[in-house]
């Protein structure tokens, strides 16, 4: 897979911005990607050295509005720890 196909988007939440202080960045990734592909994609796209990759398979949650209920899509997240000397500028 291409690196641009592996990394869908960075996830910017309050919890992930706290993790950025410890050089941990959170990305939504393709559900078929494994840890090695995620590591290679982050190193290629951002030019940093990756130390560890943790993944989470998140199942879709039930959502509702006035028209009824539906299930949101499942997604895969990756928390990537990079070398202390490197930094990714997401903002």
DRENSE-367309 format. One line per field, with one value per atom (N, C-alpha, C): residue number from 1; chain; atom name; x negated, y negated, z negated. Coordinates in pm, 1 decimal. Each point is the difference from the previous one (the first is absolute). Layout:
# residues N
seq = [NUM_...];
mol = [A_...];
atom = [CA_...];
X = [X_...];
Y = [Y_...];
Z = [Z_...];
//
This chain:
# residues 91
seq = [1_1_1_2_2_2_3_3_3_4_4_4_5_5_5_6_6_6_7_7_7_8_8_8_9_9_9_10_10_10_11_11_11_12_12_12_13_13_13_14_14_14_15_15_15_16_16_16_17_17_17_18_18_18_19_19_19_20_20_20_21_21_21_22_22_22_23_23_23_24_24_24_25_25_25_26_26_26_27_27_27_28_28_28_29_29_29_30_30_30_31_31_31_32_32_32_33_33_33_34_34_34_35_35_35_36_36_36_37_37_37_38_38_38_39_39_39_40_40_40_41_41_41_42_42_42_43_43_43_44_44_44_45_45_45_46_46_46_47_47_47_48_48_48_49_49_49_50_50_50_51_51_51_52_52_52_53_53_53_54_54_54_55_55_55_56_56_56_57_57_57_58_58_58_59_59_59_60_60_60_61_61_61_62_62_62_63_63_63_64_64_64_65_65_65_66_66_66_67_67_67_68_68_68_69_69_69_70_70_70_71_71_71_72_72_72_73_73_73_74_74_74_75_75_75_76_76_76_77_77_77_78_78_78_79_79_79_80_80_80_81_81_81_82_82_82_83_83_83_84_84_84_85_85_85_86_86_86_87_87_87_88_88_88_89_89_89_90_90_90_91_91_91];
mol = [A_A_A_A_A_A_A_A_A_A_A_A_A_A_A_A_A_A_A_A_A_A_A_A_A_A_A_A_A_A_A_A_A_A_A_A_A_A_A_A_A_A_A_A_A_A_A_A_A_A_A_A_A_A_A_A_A_A_A_A_A_A_A_A_A_A_A_A_A_A_A_A_A_A_A_A_A_A_A_A_A_A_A_A_A_A_A_A_A_A_A_A_A_A_A_A_A_A_A_A_A_A_A_A_A_A_A_A_A_A_A_A_A_A_A_A_A_A_A_A_A_A_A_A_A_A_A_A_A_A_A_A_A_A_A_A_A_A_A_A_A_A_A_A_A_A_A_A_A_A_A_A_A_A_A_A_A_A_A_A_A_A_A_A_A_A_A_A_A_A_A_A_A_A_A_A_A_A_A_A_A_A_A_A_A_A_A_A_A_A_A_A_A_A_A_A_A_A_A_A_A_A_A_A_A_A_A_A_A_A_A_A_A_A_A_A_A_A_A_A_A_A_A_A_A_A_A_A_A_A_A_A_A_A_A_A_A_A_A_A_A_A_A_A_A_A_A_A_A_A_A_A_A_A_A_A_A_A_A_A_A_A_A_A_A_A_A_A_A_A_A_A_A];
atom = [N_CA_C_N_CA_C_N_CA_C_N_CA_C_N_CA_C_N_CA_C_N_CA_C_N_CA_C_N_CA_C_N_CA_C_N_CA_C_N_CA_C_N_CA_C_N_CA_C_N_CA_C_N_CA_C_N_CA_C_N_CA_C_N_CA_C_N_CA_C_N_CA_C_N_CA_C_N_CA_C_N_CA_C_N_CA_C_N_CA_C_N_CA_C_N_CA_C_N_CA_C_N_CA_C_N_CA_C_N_CA_C_N_CA_C_N_CA_C_N_CA_C_N_CA_C_N_CA_C_N_CA_C_N_CA_C_N_CA_C_N_CA_C_N_CA_C_N_CA_C_N_CA_C_N_CA_C_N_CA_C_N_CA_C_N_CA_C_N_CA_C_N_CA_C_N_CA_C_N_CA_C_N_CA_C_N_CA_C_N_CA_C_N_CA_C_N_CA_C_N_CA_C_N_CA_C_N_CA_C_N_CA_C_N_CA_C_N_CA_C_N_CA_C_N_CA_C_N_CA_C_N_CA_C_N_CA_C_N_CA_C_N_CA_C_N_CA_C_N_CA_C_N_CA_C_N_CA_C_N_CA_C_N_CA_C_N_CA_C_N_CA_C_N_CA_C_N_CA_C_N_CA_C_N_CA_C_N_CA_C_N_CA_C_N_CA_C_N_CA_C_N_CA_C_N_CA_C_N_CA_C_N_CA_C_N_CA_C];
X = [-84.0_84.0_-87.6_50.8_-69.3_10.4_-100.4_8.4_122.3_43.3_118.0_128.5_-2.7_116.2_5.1_-114.5_-5.2_49.1_-52.9_39.0_121.2_114.3_121.4_-1.0_-22.3_-4.9_-54.9_-58.1_-38.9_124.4_-1.8_111.9_-41.0_75.2_-29.2_111.5_-28.0_91.4_-78.7_69.9_-67.8_-101.1_38.3_-88.5_-121.6_20.5_-113.5_-94.9_50.7_-90.3_-84.4_52.4_-81.2_-109.6_31.1_-98.7_-110.4_27.4_-102.5_-116.8_23.4_-108.5_-100.9_45.0_-87.3_-40.5_14.4_-32.3_83.7_129.1_94.1_105.9_12.2_94.0_102.2_125.2_109.4_49.1_17.3_45.9_112.1_93.4_95.4_-64.4_-3.4_-69.1_96.7_-43.6_78.3_12.6_117.5_23.9_-82.8_-49.7_-78.9_-149.0_-43.1_-142.3_-49.5_-122.3_-61.0_-99.8_-62.0_-87.7_-121.1_-56.9_-116.7_35.8_116.1_43.0_27.4_55.3_26.0_-131.8_-96.9_-132.5_-65.4_1.4_-61.4_71.0_132.8_76.0_-29.8_-5.8_-28.4_-142.7_-95.3_-137.3_-12.8_72.5_-7.1_68.7_120.5_78.5_-52.7_-44.5_-38.4_-150.8_-77.1_-145.1_-48.6_60.8_-38.7_-39.6_-61.9_-37.8_104.9_61.0_106.1_-61.8_35.1_-48.8_99.8_128.8_102.1_130.6_77.7_133.3_97.7_105.9_108.5_126.1_77.6_120.8_122.4_112.9_129.2_102.1_73.4_113.0_125.0_62.1_116.3_125.0_92.2_123.3_91.2_89.7_92.2_104.2_30.9_96.7_136.4_103.3_134.5_20.6_49.1_31.1_149.4_53.9_140.9_27.5_106.1_55.5_151.1_69.0_146.0_54.6_-83.4_44.4_-24.2_-73.5_-20.9_-140.9_-35.0_-129.1_-81.5_-132.7_-89.2_-131.4_-78.2_-128.0_-111.0_-84.5_-114.0_-105.1_-82.9_-101.4_-106.5_-50.5_-112.0_-127.7_-99.0_-125.9_-115.8_-117.7_-122.6_-83.6_-46.9_-87.0_-139.5_-97.0_-137.7_-60.6_-57.5_-73.4_-147.3_-67.9_-137.8_-90.6_-100.0_-99.5_-122.1_-44.8_-114.1_-119.0_-115.3_-126.0_10.7_-58.1_11.8_-55.3_-92.6_-56.0_87.7_94.9_85.7_130.7_68.1_127.1_82.8_131.8_92.7_84.3_6.4_82.7_135.2_102.7_133.5_85.7_-38.8_81.8_-56.9];
Y = [119.1_-119.1_-124.2_-104.7_-128.3_-61.7_-80.2_-65.2_-90.7_-62.2_-85.6_80.6_127.3_85.4_57.6_14.5_57.0_-101.1_-122.7_-104.9_-72.3_10.6_-66.5_-146.4_-22.8_-137.3_3.2_-110.6_-7.8_-24.1_50.5_-18.2_-104.5_-109.2_-110.0_-6.2_51.8_-8.5_-53.9_-22.5_-49.3_102.1_126.8_105.0_16.6_-12.4_17.3_-120.0_-120.0_-115.0_7.2_60.8_22.6_101.0_100.1_100.1_-56.3_-109.6_-61.3_-54.8_-31.3_-46.7_111.8_124.7_116.2_63.0_-76.1_47.2_119.9_0.1_102.7_-67.0_46.0_-57.6_105.4_-42.7_91.2_-22.7_109.4_-6.1_100.4_-35.9_98.4_65.7_131.8_73.6_95.8_51.8_98.3_126.6_61.6_116.4_120.6_4.4_114.0_-17.1_-117.9_-27.8_65.5_53.6_55.6_-101.0_36.2_-93.6_-40.5_93.4_-31.6_-97.3_16.0_-92.7_-138.1_-5.7_-128.5_-68.7_75.1_-54.3_-58.1_74.3_-46.2_-123.4_-3.5_-112.6_-128.3_7.9_-119.4_-48.5_91.7_-40.2_-64.4_50.6_-54.9_-135.8_-11.2_-122.9_-115.2_28.4_-106.8_-10.6_95.3_-6.6_7.3_87.2_16.1_145.7_24.1_135.7_54.4_110.7_59.8_103.5_-9.8_95.8_112.4_-32.4_100.8_-36.8_102.5_-18.2_85.0_-63.9_70.0_-19.5_106.0_-10.5_33.6_-57.7_25.2_22.6_109.1_22.7_-46.4_-105.7_-60.1_39.1_65.2_39.2_-121.5_8.0_-110.1_-11.3_-122.7_-23.1_-32.5_22.8_-35.2_-149.7_-61.8_-143.6_-16.1_-113.8_-22.3_-147.9_-26.7_-133.6_15.3_-101.3_8.3_92.5_40.1_88.4_147.3_31.5_139.1_28.0_128.0_47.3_51.8_-9.1_61.8_30.0_84.5_37.7_-73.8_-69.6_-70.3_102.1_-36.9_91.2_30.0_122.5_37.9_-60.4_-24.3_-56.3_56.7_-21.1_44.8_-123.2_-8.9_-109.2_53.2_-85.6_35.3_-112.7_35.7_-95.0_27.6_-100.0_15.5_-80.3_66.5_-69.8_-24.1_-126.6_-34.1_-35.0_-11.6_-30.4_-136.3_-17.3_-127.1_-121.4_20.3_-114.0_-41.4_83.8_-29.3_-61.5_-65.1_-62.5_-5.9_16.0_-11.7_-124.5_-88.7_-119.8_28.0_21.4_27.1_-125.6_-104.6_-121.5_-102.1];
Z = [0.0_0.0_0.0_60.4_-2.4_-139.1_-39.2_-131.7_-13.9_109.3_-7.9_-12.5_37.5_-18.8_-141.3_-63.4_-134.7_-102.5_3.5_-94.8_55.9_-68.4_46.0_-44.0_-130.5_-52.0_-141.7_-45.0_-141.7_-85.2_-120.2_-92.3_-102.3_-3.4_-91.5_-104.4_-118.0_-112.6_-119.2_-108.3_-119.7_-51.1_2.7_-48.2_91.6_131.1_90.9_-4.9_-26.5_-11.1_-126.5_-106.1_-119.8_31.1_80.8_38.6_87.6_70.3_85.1_-80.9_-125.0_-85.9_-26.3_5.4_-19.0_132.9_110.2_135.9_41.0_-37.8_43.4_86.7_122.3_95.2_39.7_15.1_29.2_142.6_74.2_138.2_21.2_87.2_48.8_120.2_1.1_105.0_68.3_114.4_72.8_-83.8_3.4_-86.4_40.1_123.6_45.5_-28.3_-45.4_-20.5_-128.9_6.0_-120.1_-57.3_-111.0_-70.5_83.4_73.6_82.2_112.0_62.2_104.3_-57.1_-120.8_-65.2_-32.7_-51.0_-31.7_125.1_109.2_124.5_55.6_-10.7_52.4_-76.9_-133.5_-80.9_26.0_10.2_26.9_137.1_99.3_135.0_10.0_-54.2_15.7_-84.2_-121.7_-92.1_-22.4_46.0_-13.6_-143.1_-79.7_-140.7_-23.6_-115.3_-38.6_-97.2_34.9_-81.9_-93.8_-129.0_-98.7_-23.4_-16.9_-28.6_69.5_27.3_58.3_-79.6_-50.3_-68.2_83.2_19.3_80.3_-83.0_41.6_-63.5_110.2_-6.5_88.8_-72.6_50.0_-65.3_76.1_-66.9_67.3_14.8_95.5_24.8_-109.9_-39.2_-106.0_59.8_-77.0_44.5_-14.3_104.0_-0.1_22.8_-37.9_25.6_19.8_71.5_11.1_11.2_42.1_0.4_108.4_94.8_106.3_-30.8_-103.8_-36.1_-47.4_-1.7_-48.1_117.2_-12.6_96.0_-70.6_60.6_-58.2_73.2_-74.4_59.1_42.1_94.5_51.6_-104.4_4.0_-85.4_57.3_-86.5_47.8_-79.8_53.9_-65.1_-30.6_-123.0_-43.0_-25.0_19.4_-31.0_-83.3_-113.6_-83.8_25.7_54.9_45.4_-91.2_-58.8_-81.1_86.9_4.3_83.8_-87.4_62.5_-69.1_-68.3_-120.2_-72.5_74.6_90.7_74.2_117.6_41.0_115.0_-45.1_93.7_-28.7_127.3_-13.6_112.2_-22.5_97.4_-9.8_63.2_-82.2_49.9_8.7_-69.9_-1.3_95.6];
//
